Amino acid sequence: MHPQPAESGRLHGLDALRAAAMLLGVVLHAALFYLTIEVGDGLPRDRAQHPAFNLLVFTIHLFRMPVFFLMAGYFCALLVDKRGWRAMAANRVRRVLAPLLLFWPVVLGGLWAAYAWTFHTLQQPFRQIPFGRLGDPFSERMLFHLWFLYHLLLFYAAAMLLRKAPGGPAIAGWALPRLAWMLRSFWGFFLLTALTAIPLLESQVGIVETSGSLTPPVWILAVYWLCFACGWAIFREGGVLAGWRTRWAAYASVFALLPLHLNVLLTPGRGGEWRSLILAVLGAAMLWGATIAVTGAFLRYVDARRAWARALSDASYWIYLVHLPLVAAAANVMRPFALPAALKFLTVTGSVFVITFLTYDLFVRNTFLGVLLNGRRYPRLIAWK
């Protein structure tokens, strides 16, 4: 017998939060075209640029994927509690592995077409298209933006192996209550920050990065696995989310560390031999402060049972899976126009959201793709004739 989880009720704000984490990916990837700095992605920037997009990308990247993996751990624990481990595994094969295998070649083809058009427009050789060597599992761009599905599969497999491993349940039984204490306690926050800072010492910028490789760096996996495990602990142990809901603004004060972090990061030699440690500690504190603040704010103010929130939540998976080639194409459409970067950015993001939402309603929601992505078919939102 397992104890009844304290957070066993369906929290609709978390559904909305998971969807928002995906939709922010569209915003982030569109903003990349208008950065004033290089971030190693090889993308050809638009001539219209603004430093505000540097801050926007950095801030979103600070918490978006930690929040997503936290929610993934929470909902995986909920699924195991309601249906059992075997049903969870079958569900994840349908909802995670199948979309990865189905959409990876679609995304690859779409990105090749979009970037070939872009590089032709810029009269640059195609060999500069930033995809690395296709099929190379060590390439950081092997999985593109679908890398998170691969990471999820690794975490699901790790959770199942831990359950079967000798001493695995005992390790989980020891770790989960302590993680929950860190997540709800004032002093625990500092301990969780220190724990997260250890792998972040490997980062060049003090925040967790992403890897599209089939062999991602261990330190990146360690940070996201910790977020996943914390989500599991929240569900199993309880007593965490209620505190986040009421104290989210206090945790948001961690953003006051952002100017200090950026000052150290952008000033060569600042911090001396302690530079990596300073960036790691500041980055870890902001990661958890921002993650808790955003989660608590959604729990307090956002109700995914509202029709518009429910519709966006249902569409978010499709939108994220297919958005990247469309963002690249839309950015290339806007490239020749002498417009401010902000206007181009809003046009790109707005057009991609409209196109992907309409295609979701028309081709996905009430079809086999809807079963794959949403779990079942839903009636269309728009009365198409």
C-alpha positions as CSV (number, residue, x, y, z in Angstrom):
1,M,0.0,0.0,0.0
2,H,1.2,3.5,-0.8
3,P,0.2,6.5,1.2
4,Q,-2.4,8.8,-0.4
5,P,-0.5,11.7,-2.0
6,A,-1.3,15.1,-0.4
7,E,-1.3,16.8,-3.7
8,S,-3.6,14.3,-5.4
9,G,-6.2,16.8,-6.5
10,R,-6.1,18.1,-10.1
11,L,-4.6,21.6,-10.1
12,H,-5.8,23.2,-13.3
13,G,-3.2,26.0,-12.9
14,L,-0.5,23.5,-13.5
15,D,-2.0,22.4,-16.8
16,A,-1.9,26.0,-17.9
17,L,1.6,26.4,-16.6
18,R,2.8,23.3,-18.6
19,A,1.2,24.8,-21.7
20,A,2.7,28.2,-21.1
21,A,6.2,26.7,-20.8
22,M,5.7,25.2,-24.3
23,L,4.2,28.4,-25.8
24,L,7.1,30.5,-24.4
25,G,9.3,28.3,-26.6
26,V,7.8,30.1,-29.6
27,V,8.5,33.5,-28.1
28,L,12.1,32.5,-27.3
29,H,12.9,31.1,-30.7
30,A,11.4,34.1,-32.5
31,A,13.4,36.4,-30.3
32,L,16.7,34.7,-31.3
33,F,16.6,36.4,-34.7
34,Y,16.7,39.9,-33.1
35,L,19.5,39.4,-30.6
36,T,22.5,41.8,-30.6
37,I,24.9,39.1,-29.4
38,E,25.9,35.7,-30.7
39,V,24.8,32.6,-28.7
40,G,26.4,29.9,-30.7
41,D,23.3,28.8,-32.6
42,G,24.6,29.8,-36.1
43,L,21.3,31.6,-37.0
44,P,21.5,34.5,-39.3
45,R,20.3,37.5,-37.3
46,D,18.0,40.1,-38.8
47,R,19.5,43.6,-39.3
48,A,16.8,44.9,-36.9
49,Q,18.1,44.1,-33.5
50,H,17.6,45.3,-29.9
51,P,19.3,44.4,-26.6
52,A,15.9,44.0,-25.0
53,F,15.7,40.6,-26.8
54,N,19.0,39.5,-25.1
55,L,17.3,40.0,-21.7
56,L,14.1,38.4,-22.9
57,V,15.8,35.2,-24.1
58,F,18.0,35.0,-21.0
59,T,15.1,35.5,-18.6
60,I,12.8,33.0,-20.3
61,H,15.6,30.4,-20.6
62,L,16.3,30.9,-16.8
63,F,13.0,29.2,-15.8
64,R,11.1,27.8,-18.7
65,M,12.6,24.3,-19.0
66,P,13.1,23.8,-15.2
67,V,9.4,24.6,-14.8
68,F,8.5,22.2,-17.6
69,F,10.5,19.3,-16.1
70,L,9.1,20.0,-12.7
71,M,5.6,19.7,-14.1
72,A,6.7,16.6,-16.0
73,G,7.7,14.9,-12.8
74,Y,4.5,16.0,-11.0
75,F,2.2,14.7,-13.7
76,C,4.2,11.4,-14.1
77,A,3.8,10.7,-10.4
78,L,0.1,11.5,-10.7
79,L,-0.2,9.1,-13.7
80,V,1.6,6.3,-11.8
81,D,-0.6,6.9,-8.7
82,K,-3.8,6.7,-10.7
83,R,-3.0,4.0,-13.3
84,G,0.2,2.2,-12.2
85,W,3.6,1.9,-13.7
86,R,2.8,-0.2,-16.7
87,A,0.0,2.1,-17.8
88,M,2.3,5.1,-17.3
89,A,4.9,3.5,-19.5
90,A,2.4,2.7,-22.3
91,N,1.0,6.2,-22.0
92,R,4.5,7.8,-22.3
93,V,5.3,5.6,-25.4
94,R,2.2,7.0,-27.1
95,R,2.4,10.6,-25.9
96,V,6.2,11.1,-25.9
97,L,8.1,8.5,-28.0
98,A,5.6,8.3,-30.9
99,P,5.5,12.2,-31.4
100,L,9.3,12.3,-31.2
101,L,9.7,9.6,-33.9
102,L,6.8,11.1,-36.0
103,F,7.7,14.8,-35.9
104,W,11.5,14.7,-36.0
105,P,11.7,14.0,-39.8
106,V,9.0,16.6,-40.3
107,V,10.9,19.2,-38.4
108,L,14.1,18.3,-40.1
109,G,12.6,18.7,-43.6
110,G,10.8,22.0,-42.6
111,L,14.0,23.5,-41.1
112,W,16.1,22.5,-44.1
113,A,13.6,24.2,-46.4
114,A,13.3,27.3,-44.2
115,Y,17.0,27.8,-43.8
116,A,17.8,27.0,-47.4
117,W,15.4,29.8,-48.4
118,T,17.0,32.1,-45.8
119,F,20.6,31.4,-46.9
120,H,19.5,31.8,-50.6
121,T,18.0,35.1,-49.7
122,L,21.2,36.2,-48.0
123,Q,23.3,34.8,-50.8
124,Q,25.2,32.6,-48.4
125,P,26.4,29.0,-49.1
126,F,24.2,26.2,-48.0
127,R,27.1,24.5,-46.2
128,Q,26.7,27.2,-43.5
129,I,23.3,26.0,-42.5
130,P,23.7,25.3,-38.8
131,F,22.6,21.7,-38.5
132,G,26.0,20.0,-37.9
133,R,26.3,16.5,-39.5
134,L,23.0,14.9,-40.0
135,G,22.8,11.6,-38.1
136,D,25.7,12.4,-35.8
137,P,24.4,11.5,-32.3
138,F,27.0,13.8,-30.8
139,S,25.8,16.8,-32.7
140,E,24.1,19.4,-30.4
141,R,21.5,20.0,-33.1
142,M,20.6,16.3,-33.7
143,L,17.2,16.6,-32.1
144,F,16.6,20.3,-32.6
145,H,13.9,21.7,-30.2
146,L,12.5,18.1,-29.7
147,W,15.4,17.3,-27.4
148,F,13.1,17.7,-24.3
149,L,11.1,14.6,-25.5
150,Y,14.3,12.5,-25.5
151,H,15.2,13.8,-22.0
152,L,11.8,12.9,-20.8
153,L,12.1,9.4,-22.1
154,L,15.5,9.1,-20.3
155,F,13.9,10.3,-17.0
156,Y,10.9,7.9,-17.3
157,A,13.3,5.0,-17.9
158,A,15.4,6.1,-15.0
159,A,12.4,6.2,-12.7
160,M,11.3,2.7,-13.7
161,L,14.9,1.4,-13.3
162,L,15.1,3.0,-9.8
163,R,11.9,1.3,-8.8
164,K,13.3,-2.1,-9.8
165,A,16.9,-1.6,-8.7
166,P,18.0,-3.2,-5.4
167,G,17.6,-0.5,-2.8
168,G,15.9,1.8,-5.3
169,P,12.6,2.3,-3.5
170,A,14.5,2.9,-0.3
171,I,16.6,5.6,-2.0
172,A,13.4,7.2,-3.4
173,G,11.8,6.9,0.1
174,W,14.7,8.8,1.6
175,A,15.1,11.4,-1.1
176,L,11.6,12.5,-1.8
177,P,10.7,13.8,1.7
178,R,13.9,15.7,1.8
179,L,13.4,17.3,-1.6
180,A,9.9,18.3,-0.5
181,W,11.3,19.9,2.6
182,M,13.8,21.9,0.6
183,L,10.9,23.1,-1.7
184,R,8.7,24.3,1.1
185,S,11.3,25.5,3.7
186,F,13.2,28.8,3.9
187,W,16.5,27.2,4.7
188,G,15.8,24.3,2.4
189,F,15.7,26.8,-0.5
190,F,19.4,27.6,0.2
191,L,20.3,23.9,0.3
192,L,18.5,23.2,-2.9
193,T,20.3,26.2,-4.5
194,A,23.7,24.7,-3.3
195,L,22.7,21.3,-4.7
196,T,21.8,22.8,-8.1
197,A,24.9,24.9,-8.2
198,I,27.2,21.8,-8.3
199,P,26.3,20.8,-11.8
200,L,26.0,24.4,-12.9
201,L,29.7,24.8,-12.3
202,E,30.1,23.2,-15.7
203,S,28.1,25.9,-17.4
204,Q,29.8,28.9,-19.0
205,V,27.0,31.2,-18.1
206,G,25.7,30.0,-14.8
207,I,22.3,28.8,-16.1
208,V,21.3,25.4,-17.4
209,E,21.7,25.0,-21.1
210,T,20.1,22.6,-23.6
211,S,21.5,19.8,-25.7
212,G,20.0,18.2,-28.7
213,S,22.6,15.4,-28.7
214,L,21.7,11.7,-28.1
215,T,24.5,11.8,-25.6
216,P,23.8,15.0,-23.7
217,P,26.3,16.3,-21.1
218,V,25.7,14.6,-17.7
219,W,25.6,18.0,-15.9
220,I,22.6,19.1,-18.0
221,L,20.8,15.9,-17.3
222,A,21.5,16.2,-13.6
223,V,19.9,19.7,-13.4
224,Y,16.8,18.6,-15.3
225,W,16.6,15.3,-13.4
226,L,16.6,17.2,-10.2
227,C,13.7,19.3,-11.4
228,F,11.9,16.2,-12.5
229,A,12.5,14.5,-9.1
230,C,11.3,17.7,-7.3
231,G,8.0,17.6,-9.3
232,W,7.6,13.9,-8.2
233,A,8.3,14.9,-4.6
234,I,5.7,17.7,-4.7
235,F,3.0,15.1,-5.7
236,R,4.1,12.3,-3.3
237,E,4.8,14.4,-0.2
238,G,2.4,17.4,-0.5
239,G,2.4,20.6,1.5
240,V,4.5,22.4,-1.1
241,L,2.1,24.1,-3.6
242,A,-0.1,25.8,-1.1
243,G,3.0,27.7,0.2
244,W,4.1,28.6,-3.3
245,R,0.6,29.9,-4.1
246,T,0.7,32.4,-1.2
247,R,4.4,33.3,-1.2
248,W,5.1,33.5,-4.9
249,A,5.9,37.2,-4.8
250,A,8.5,36.7,-2.2
251,Y,10.3,34.1,-4.4
252,A,10.0,36.5,-7.3
253,S,12.3,38.9,-5.5
254,V,15.1,36.6,-6.6
255,F,15.1,38.5,-9.9
256,A,16.9,41.2,-8.1
257,L,20.0,39.0,-8.5
258,L,19.7,39.3,-12.3
259,P,21.7,42.5,-12.7
260,L,24.5,41.1,-10.5
261,H,24.6,37.9,-12.5
262,L,24.7,39.8,-15.8
263,N,27.4,42.1,-14.5
264,V,29.6,39.2,-13.7
265,L,28.8,37.3,-16.9
266,L,29.3,40.2,-19.3
267,T,32.4,41.8,-17.6
268,P,35.6,39.9,-18.6
269,G,37.5,38.7,-15.6
270,R,34.9,39.8,-13.1
271,G,34.9,37.4,-10.1
272,G,38.4,36.2,-10.8
273,E,39.0,32.6,-9.8
274,W,35.5,32.6,-8.1
275,R,33.8,33.5,-11.3
276,S,32.3,30.1,-12.1
277,L,31.1,29.5,-8.5
278,I,29.5,33.0,-8.4
279,L,27.7,32.5,-11.6
280,A,26.6,29.0,-10.6
281,V,25.2,30.0,-7.2
282,L,23.4,33.1,-8.6
283,G,22.0,31.0,-11.5
284,A,20.8,28.2,-9.2
285,A,19.1,30.7,-6.9
286,M,17.4,32.4,-9.8
287,L,16.4,29.1,-11.3
288,W,14.5,28.0,-8.2
289,G,13.2,31.4,-7.2
290,A,11.8,32.0,-10.7
291,T,10.4,28.5,-11.0
292,I,8.6,28.7,-7.6
293,A,7.4,32.2,-8.3
294,V,6.0,31.4,-11.7
295,T,4.4,28.2,-10.5
296,G,2.8,29.9,-7.5
297,A,1.5,32.8,-9.6
298,F,-0.2,30.4,-12.0
299,L,-1.7,28.4,-9.2
300,R,-3.1,31.7,-7.7
301,Y,-4.3,33.5,-10.8
302,V,-4.7,31.2,-13.7
303,D,-7.5,28.7,-14.0
304,A,-7.2,26.3,-17.0
305,R,-10.9,25.4,-16.8
306,R,-11.7,28.6,-18.6
307,A,-12.5,27.9,-22.2
308,W,-9.7,30.0,-23.7
309,A,-7.1,28.6,-21.3
310,R,-8.2,25.0,-21.9
311,A,-8.1,25.5,-25.7
312,L,-4.5,26.9,-25.6
313,S,-3.5,24.2,-23.2
314,D,-4.8,21.5,-25.6
315,A,-3.1,23.2,-28.6
316,S,0.3,23.9,-26.9
317,Y,1.8,20.5,-27.7
318,W,1.1,20.7,-31.4
319,I,2.1,24.4,-31.5
320,Y,5.5,23.6,-29.9
321,L,6.2,20.6,-32.1
322,V,5.7,22.3,-35.4
323,H,6.6,26.0,-34.7
324,L,10.3,26.1,-35.4
325,P,10.3,25.9,-39.2
326,L,7.4,28.4,-39.3
327,V,9.3,30.8,-37.1
328,A,12.4,30.5,-39.3
329,A,10.2,31.1,-42.4
330,A,8.3,34.0,-40.9
331,A,11.5,35.7,-39.8
332,N,12.8,35.4,-43.4
333,V,9.6,36.9,-44.7
334,M,10.1,39.9,-42.4
335,R,13.8,40.3,-43.1
336,P,13.7,42.7,-46.1
337,F,11.4,45.2,-44.4
338,A,12.9,48.3,-42.7
339,L,10.9,47.9,-39.5
340,P,11.8,48.0,-35.8
341,A,12.9,44.7,-34.3
342,A,9.9,44.7,-31.8
343,L,7.4,45.0,-34.7
344,K,9.0,42.2,-36.6
345,F,9.2,40.0,-33.5
346,L,5.5,40.6,-32.8
347,T,4.5,39.9,-36.4
348,V,6.5,36.6,-36.4
349,T,5.2,35.3,-33.1
350,G,1.7,36.4,-33.8
351,S,1.5,34.9,-37.3
352,V,3.0,31.6,-36.0
353,F,0.6,31.4,-33.1
354,V,-2.4,32.0,-35.5
355,I,-1.2,29.5,-38.1
356,T,-0.4,26.7,-35.6
357,F,-3.6,27.2,-33.6
358,L,-5.8,27.1,-36.7
359,T,-4.0,24.1,-38.1
360,Y,-4.4,22.4,-34.7
361,D,-8.1,23.0,-34.7
362,L,-8.5,21.9,-38.4
363,F,-6.1,19.0,-38.7
364,V,-5.3,17.8,-35.2
365,R,-7.9,18.3,-32.5
366,N,-10.6,15.9,-34.0
367,T,-8.2,13.5,-35.8
368,F,-5.8,10.6,-34.9
369,L,-3.1,13.3,-34.2
370,G,-5.4,14.6,-31.5
371,V,-5.5,11.2,-29.9
372,L,-1.7,11.1,-30.1
373,L,-1.1,14.5,-28.6
374,N,-4.1,15.1,-26.4
375,G,-5.1,11.5,-25.4
376,R,-8.4,11.6,-27.3
377,R,-10.4,13.4,-30.0
378,Y,-12.0,16.7,-29.1
379,P,-14.7,18.6,-31.0
380,R,-13.3,21.4,-33.1
381,L,-13.4,24.8,-31.6
382,I,-14.3,26.6,-34.9
383,A,-17.3,25.6,-37.1
384,W,-15.3,25.0,-40.3
385,K,-17.4,24.8,-43.4
